[in-house]
Amino acid sequence: MFLLYEYDIFWAFLIISSVIPILAFLISGILAPISKGPEKLSSYESGIEPIGDAWLQFRIRYYMFALVFVVFDVETVFLYPWAMSFDVLGVSVFIEAFIFVLILIVGLVYAWRKGALEWS
């Protein structure tokens, strides 16, 4: 039978982790200086007047490069739990991890051949 007092730490953590950001927003809203002038309302606050249109077209290659990086970076994080519990799980998990890495390598070779890794 589940007892509610076993979850006291969870509820305390949930309440504290919810209250701290709310308090941070409230305190910053109260203490922040309010100054609305023409410089504050401009597009850029760097001191340089904006020239031209704010919309610029970027080449799709930059997005593809970033996407490939994120996919392979996030997927390699999944190898960490396998590495930490390798001695407990045995050879079958090693074979699964090996197949997983092979799939990542095939994806990397595919992206390389398609030119997604070329910067310029």
GROMACS elastic network, one bead per residue, 0.5 to 0.9 nm:
[ bonds ]
;  ai    aj funct       b0    kb
    2     5     6  0.88954   500
    2     6     6  0.78345   500
    3     6     6  0.58016   500
    3     7     6  0.78047   500
    4     7     6  0.56115   500
    4     8     6  0.71858   500
    5     8     6  0.52612   500
    5     9     6  0.84963   500
    6     9     6  0.74402   500
    6    10     6  0.84124   500
    7    10     6  0.51282   500
    7    11     6  0.62716   500
    7    12     6  0.85920   500
    8    11     6  0.52223   500
    8    12     6  0.60632   500
    8    13     6  0.85224   500
    9    12     6  0.50701   500
    9    13     6  0.60493   500
    9    14     6  0.85007   500
   10    13     6  0.51525   500
   10    14     6  0.60886   500
   10    15     6  0.86229   500
   11    15     6  0.60601   500
   11    16     6  0.84872   500
   12    15     6  0.52227   500
   12    16     6  0.60720   500
   12    17     6  0.84129   500
   13    16     6  0.52103   500
   13    17     6  0.58881   500
   13    18     6  0.84160   500
   14    17     6  0.52367   500
   14    18     6  0.61425   500
   14    19     6  0.86497   500
   15    18     6  0.51427   500
   15    19     6  0.60857   500
   15    20     6  0.86918   500
   16    19     6  0.51246   500
   16    20     6  0.61144   500
   17    20     6  0.56900   500
   17    21     6  0.71653   500
   18    21     6  0.61621   500
   18    22     6  0.67112   500
   18    23     6  0.89754   500
   19    22     6  0.51889   500
   19    23     6  0.60526   500
   19    24     6  0.85652   500
   20    23     6  0.51764   500
   20    24     6  0.61381   500
   20    25     6  0.87606   500
   21    25     6  0.62373   500
   21    26     6  0.85949   500
   22    25     6  0.52682   500
   22    26     6  0.62256   500
   22    27     6  0.86377   500
   23    26     6  0.50344   500
   23    27     6  0.59679   500
   23    28     6  0.83990   500
   24    27     6  0.52805   500
   24    28     6  0.60469   500
   24    29     6  0.84445   500
   25    28     6  0.52288   500
   25    29     6  0.60169   500
   25    30     6  0.86193   500
   26    29     6  0.51014   500
   26    30     6  0.62507   500
   26    31     6  0.86861   500
   27    30     6  0.51285   500
   27    31     6  0.60441   500
   27    32     6  0.82499   500
   28    31     6  0.51906   500
   28    32     6  0.55342   500
   29    32     6  0.55397   500
   29    33     6  0.85998   500
   30    33     6  0.83311   500
   35    40     6  0.75910   500
   36    39     6  0.79086   500
   36    40     6  0.56879   500
   36    41     6  0.68394   500
   37    40     6  0.52186   500
   37    41     6  0.63063   500
   37    42     6  0.87694   500
   38    41     6  0.51811   500
   38    42     6  0.62228   500
   39    42     6  0.53173   500
   39    43     6  0.85569   500
   39    44     6  0.81955   500
   39    45     6  0.66470   500
   39    47     6  0.82564   500
   40    43     6  0.82483   500
   40    44     6  0.82740   500
   40    45     6  0.67249   500
   41    44     6  0.84043   500
   41    45     6  0.85512   500
   42    45     6  0.68107   500
   42    49     6  0.85574   500
   42    50     6  0.86374   500
   43    49     6  0.86092   500
   43    50     6  0.71925   500
   43    54     6  0.87025   500
   44    47     6  0.73896   500
   44    48     6  0.74199   500
   44    49     6  0.74384   500
   44    50     6  0.68520   500
   45    48     6  0.74918   500
   45    49     6  0.86932   500
   46    49     6  0.82506   500
   48    51     6  0.87915   500
   50    53     6  0.82807   500
   50    54     6  0.81586   500
   51    54     6  0.83144   500
   52    55     6  0.88052   500
   53    56     6  0.73575   500
   57    60     6  0.89826   500
   58    61     6  0.82923   500
   58    62     6  0.73688   500
   58    63     6  0.84930   500
   59    62     6  0.60539   500
   59    63     6  0.76333   500
   60    63     6  0.53034   500
   60    64     6  0.62594   500
   60    65     6  0.86751   500
   61    64     6  0.50069   500
   61    65     6  0.60618   500
   61    66     6  0.85845   500
   61   115     6  0.87535   500
   61   116     6  0.65554   500
   61   117     6  0.82526   500
   61   118     6  0.78163   500
   61   119     6  0.71144   500
   61   120     6  0.81883   500
   62    65     6  0.51665   500
   62    66     6  0.62669   500
   62    67     6  0.85907   500
   62   116     6  0.87726   500
   62   119     6  0.72424   500
   63    66     6  0.50927   500
   63    67     6  0.60122   500
   63    68     6  0.85573   500
   64    68     6  0.60680   500
   64    69     6  0.84714   500
   64   116     6  0.59906   500
   64   117     6  0.79404   500
   65    68     6  0.52721   500
   65    69     6  0.61961   500
   65    70     6  0.86931   500
   65   116     6  0.59164   500
   65   117     6  0.57753   500
   65   118     6  0.78171   500
   65   119     6  0.74714   500
   66    69     6  0.50602   500
   66    70     6  0.61407   500
   66    71     6  0.86002   500
   67    70     6  0.51318   500
   67    71     6  0.60995   500
   67    72     6  0.86308   500
   68    71     6  0.51901   500
   68    72     6  0.62272   500
   68    73     6  0.83733   500
   68   108     6  0.82667   500
   68   111     6  0.77251   500
   68   116     6  0.77020   500
   68   117     6  0.79401   500
   69    72     6  0.54283   500
   69    73     6  0.58634   500
   69    74     6  0.84367   500
   70    73     6  0.50235   500
   70    74     6  0.58963   500
   70    75     6  0.82898   500
   71    74     6  0.53979   500
   71    75     6  0.60065   500
   71    76     6  0.86211   500
   72    75     6  0.50878   500
   72    76     6  0.61400   500
   72    77     6  0.88122   500
   72   104     6  0.73349   500
   72   108     6  0.82332   500
   73    76     6  0.54794   500
   73    77     6  0.68414   500
   74    77     6  0.53013   500
   74    78     6  0.73022   500
   75    78     6  0.55101   500
   75    79     6  0.75316   500
   75   104     6  0.81279   500
   76    79     6  0.53890   500
   76    80     6  0.74771   500
   76   101     6  0.85104   500
   76   104     6  0.88273   500
   77    80     6  0.56202   500
   77    81     6  0.81443   500
   78    81     6  0.64150   500
   78    82     6  0.74118   500
   79    82     6  0.52835   500
   79    83     6  0.62056   500
   79    84     6  0.87865   500
   79    97     6  0.71840   500
   79   100     6  0.88495   500
   79   101     6  0.87485   500
   80    83     6  0.50734   500
   80    84     6  0.62283   500
   80    85     6  0.87730   500
   81    84     6  0.50803   500
   81    85     6  0.62310   500
   81    86     6  0.82864   500
   82    85     6  0.53885   500
   82    86     6  0.56492   500
   82    89     6  0.83050   500
   82    93     6  0.73347   500
   82    94     6  0.78926   500
   82    97     6  0.73437   500
   83    86     6  0.52147   500
   83    87     6  0.84823   500
   83    94     6  0.89083   500
   84    87     6  0.79226   500
   84    88     6  0.89437   500
   85    88     6  0.54387   500
   85    89     6  0.61930   500
   85    90     6  0.86162   500
   86    89     6  0.53456   500
   86    90     6  0.60214   500
   86    91     6  0.81543   500
   86    93     6  0.73487   500
   86    94     6  0.72756   500
   87    90     6  0.58741   500
   87    91     6  0.88339   500
   89    92     6  0.73793   500
   89    93     6  0.61081   500
   89    94     6  0.82750   500
   90    93     6  0.59697   500
   90    94     6  0.67671   500
   91    95     6  0.62787   500
   91    96     6  0.86967   500
   92    95     6  0.51337   500
   92    96     6  0.63382   500
   92    97     6  0.86920   500
   93    97     6  0.60745   500
   93    98     6  0.84278   500
   94    97     6  0.50567   500
   94    98     6  0.60411   500
   94    99     6  0.86214   500
   95    99     6  0.62105   500
   95   100     6  0.85634   500
   96    99     6  0.51194   500
   96   100     6  0.61625   500
   96   101     6  0.86798   500
   97   101     6  0.61599   500
   97   102     6  0.85376   500
   98   101     6  0.51395   500
   98   102     6  0.61682   500
   98   103     6  0.86934   500
   99   103     6  0.62471   500
   99   104     6  0.86877   500
  100   103     6  0.51723   500
  100   104     6  0.63752   500
  100   105     6  0.87456   500
  101   105     6  0.61586   500
  101   106     6  0.86191   500
  102   106     6  0.61611   500
  102   107     6  0.85829   500
  103   106     6  0.50843   500
  103   107     6  0.62185   500
  103   108     6  0.86040   500
  104   107     6  0.50535   500
  104   108     6  0.61247   500
  104   109     6  0.86553   500
  105   109     6  0.61332   500
  105   110     6  0.84924   500
  106   109     6  0.51480   500
  106   110     6  0.61268   500
  106   111     6  0.86446   500
  107   110     6  0.50180   500
  107   111     6  0.61493   500
  107   112     6  0.84852   500
  108   111     6  0.51205   500
  108   112     6  0.60365   500
  108   113     6  0.86056   500
  109   113     6  0.61028   500
  109   114     6  0.85464   500
  110   113     6  0.52126   500
  110   114     6  0.61766   500
  110   115     6  0.86692   500
  110   116     6  0.88301   500
  111   114     6  0.51352   500
  111   115     6  0.62681   500
  111   116     6  0.52740   500
  111   117     6  0.66642   500
  112   115     6  0.52000   500
  112   116     6  0.59297   500
  112   117     6  0.55989   500
  112   118     6  0.78540   500
  113   116     6  0.76830   500
  113   117     6  0.85707   500
  114   117     6  0.81591   500
  115   118     6  0.54182   500
  115   119     6  0.87956   500
  116   119     6  0.79626   500
